[in-house]
Structure formats: structure tokens, C-alpha cells
């Protein structure tokens, strides 16, 4: 079976959902190719009506895996590819239709901005509606959480592949401390700090050291501080584990929104694997990871303050929760679970074969 994958980017999403798994599978002898955004090698024939008329040079492929298909033409290509007998997998990691208006992805994905001129004769063709259409037509939709099945795979051709971690997250040296930190940025989490109320500000006023692994711009005001905390910017996926491991106690707040209902457990899982004890919001996937034995959940500002205070003050509690997190994360190594991606792609091929039989 020949599989060609198209990660949406070469940032975190592309690596976690496509690139790292595909690399492991290729190294294990599977016929898997990764085509990054800079070199897609996919030829579309566009008709006079500005819609896709054909997809060329794909005769030797059994399964095509696309991540986050939001482009009009790529969405239109899905049924054409399936008509050629090629299984099309669309991978989704977020409910893009529920993006917060202050999230950078909102304007680039909202349907009302599609079709606008963006210079040099180019037209903006991305929309979450195109993603929804691609998922409706896909042979199989792979997602990172069960909630995303309801959003993108109501037709029943959905497959959950939970996020796993590459080996660079495991066995890293780490110095214990009471440093409290948020491994995130306000741009992609605009309303999440509010769930802590004044808990972080209270801890800082009592002498706690609070930092951000990410862009600190605006974070101070979001958490009720008088100024932005120390932060880190420009960290690539390979350097991210070492940066997060510098924290003594991590936090993973998520507001109770439709978007966050579909969020995966990735952020607290990263901290778990790195031995960073964490406190998180009781959203579905964070609670799932907690039930497995990792982390601490907090549902009110008072509870947030109490749990963060306990961890900041107690080296023994930090050690206990760090070990519990590592144990849970050990079972979620990507190197031991890459087969789950291949299993999903094999399922897509079988679904595609069955659909051609039914059509005949």
C-alpha cells in the first residue's frame, strides 16, 4: 500500500499529526511519503468556471492523507480523487468553525473572508466550510478527540487517533523547582486565562515566579498581573520539550467553550512526559488524561489557587505528581503507537474499495 501524506504545516500540528508518525512508519519499511507545504507535487486542472476539473499524476497512490483541508480547490479535489479509486484521508485536530474571533486562525478561516483579493492577482480560498465539505466527501476522517467525530465525521467514516509524543519528550534531564508556568500564547488561547480568576496574580503577589513558554505579549493583563511575565519566543517543535521542561509547575487552563470541548490532551501530555506536574481545566480530554493518573484538575479560581499553591510549596508533591505523569505518558509514546496511523490508513483503503464495489 502506497501512502502519500500532506502535512498542513511544518509547525507543531504538522509534526504531531502527520510528519513524525509518517517518518516512523517509513523507517519501519512502509511505503509512506511526506510532501511538505513547500513541495506538494500535486497537479490540479482548474476549469474555466474556477473550479477543479481534474487531479493529475496520482495513478500510483493508494491513500492520500491531507491535514486540515481548508482550501477551496483541495476540498473540491476530494471527490475527484475518490472517483479514481484513491482513498482520501482528511485529518483534523481542531474545531475550526468554533475559533475565537481573537484567534489568528479566525480571519483566515472564516467563510466571509474567502474569495477576497490578497494581492498580485491571488484570491484567498481558505474556509472552514471547505474543510467541512472535504470531510463529508473523504473516505475517512481522522481526528484527535471523540468530540471531533461529531463535528467532522457524522457520516460514520471517522477514526480517532489520540495525540502521542515522539521520543524527544522522554528521559530529558530536568531540575525541580517551584517555577510556575504556562506553555502557551495568548494569541491562540485568548479567553483561557480567565478561568483562573486572580489565582496567578495572588501567587505572584505572594512571591511565586510565573513565566510563559511562548510569546508573553498581553499575558500579564490576561492573568491580572501588572506587567507581562518572562517568556520565550521562536521555539521550534524540536526545541519545545527542553523549554517546557524548565518549568517547575505547569498550568493548562481551558475555558468551557465549544472550541475547547474538542481540544486534545496534547499540552498536559507534553508536561506529563517531561516530568512537569500540572494543573488543568476539567475539559473532556484533560479529564481523560487525569483519569489515567496524570495531573490535577481545577474548576474554580479558588481551586486553581489551592492546587497551584500546594505544588509550588511542596517538592515532595511535585515529585509524586511528576512520576505519576511520566508513567501515564510512557504508554503514549509515538514510537510504540505509530501503527495506529497505519491502521487508520489501511481502514481507509478498505472503505474506499467497498465504496467502489457498491457504486458498481
Secondary structure as GFF3:
##gff-version 3
##sequence-region A 1 360
A	DSSP	beta_strand	2	6	.	.	.	ID=ss1
A	DSSP	alpha_helix	12	14	.	.	.	ID=ss2
A	DSSP	pi_helix	15	19	.	.	.	ID=ss3
A	DSSP	alpha_helix	20	27	.	.	.	ID=ss4
A	DSSP	beta_strand	31	34	.	.	.	ID=ss5
A	DSSP	beta_strand	43	46	.	.	.	ID=ss6
A	DSSP	beta_strand	52	56	.	.	.	ID=ss7
A	DSSP	beta_strand	63	67	.	.	.	ID=ss8
A	DSSP	alpha_helix	72	83	.	.	.	ID=ss9
A	DSSP	beta_strand	87	92	.	.	.	ID=ss10
A	DSSP	three_ten_helix	96	98	.	.	.	ID=ss11
A	DSSP	alpha_helix	104	109	.	.	.	ID=ss12
A	DSSP	three_ten_helix	111	113	.	.	.	ID=ss13
A	DSSP	beta_strand	117	119	.	.	.	ID=ss14
A	DSSP	beta_strand	122	123	.	.	.	ID=ss15
A	DSSP	alpha_helix	128	137	.	.	.	ID=ss16
A	DSSP	beta_strand	140	143	.	.	.	ID=ss17
A	DSSP	alpha_helix	146	152	.	.	.	ID=ss18
A	DSSP	beta_strand	158	160	.	.	.	ID=ss19
A	DSSP	three_ten_helix	167	169	.	.	.	ID=ss20
A	DSSP	beta_strand	180	182	.	.	.	ID=ss21
A	DSSP	three_ten_helix	193	196	.	.	.	ID=ss22
A	DSSP	alpha_helix	199	205	.	.	.	ID=ss23
A	DSSP	beta_strand	210	212	.	.	.	ID=ss24
A	DSSP	alpha_helix	219	222	.	.	.	ID=ss25
A	DSSP	alpha_helix	237	244	.	.	.	ID=ss26
A	DSSP	beta_strand	249	252	.	.	.	ID=ss27
A	DSSP	alpha_helix	258	261	.	.	.	ID=ss28
A	DSSP	alpha_helix	266	273	.	.	.	ID=ss29
A	DSSP	beta_strand	277	280	.	.	.	ID=ss30
A	DSSP	alpha_helix	284	291	.	.	.	ID=ss31
A	DSSP	beta_strand	296	297	.	.	.	ID=ss32
A	DSSP	alpha_helix	301	313	.	.	.	ID=ss33
A	DSSP	alpha_helix	315	330	.	.	.	ID=ss34
A	DSSP	three_ten_helix	334	336	.	.	.	ID=ss35
A	DSSP	alpha_helix	339	359	.	.	.	ID=ss36
###
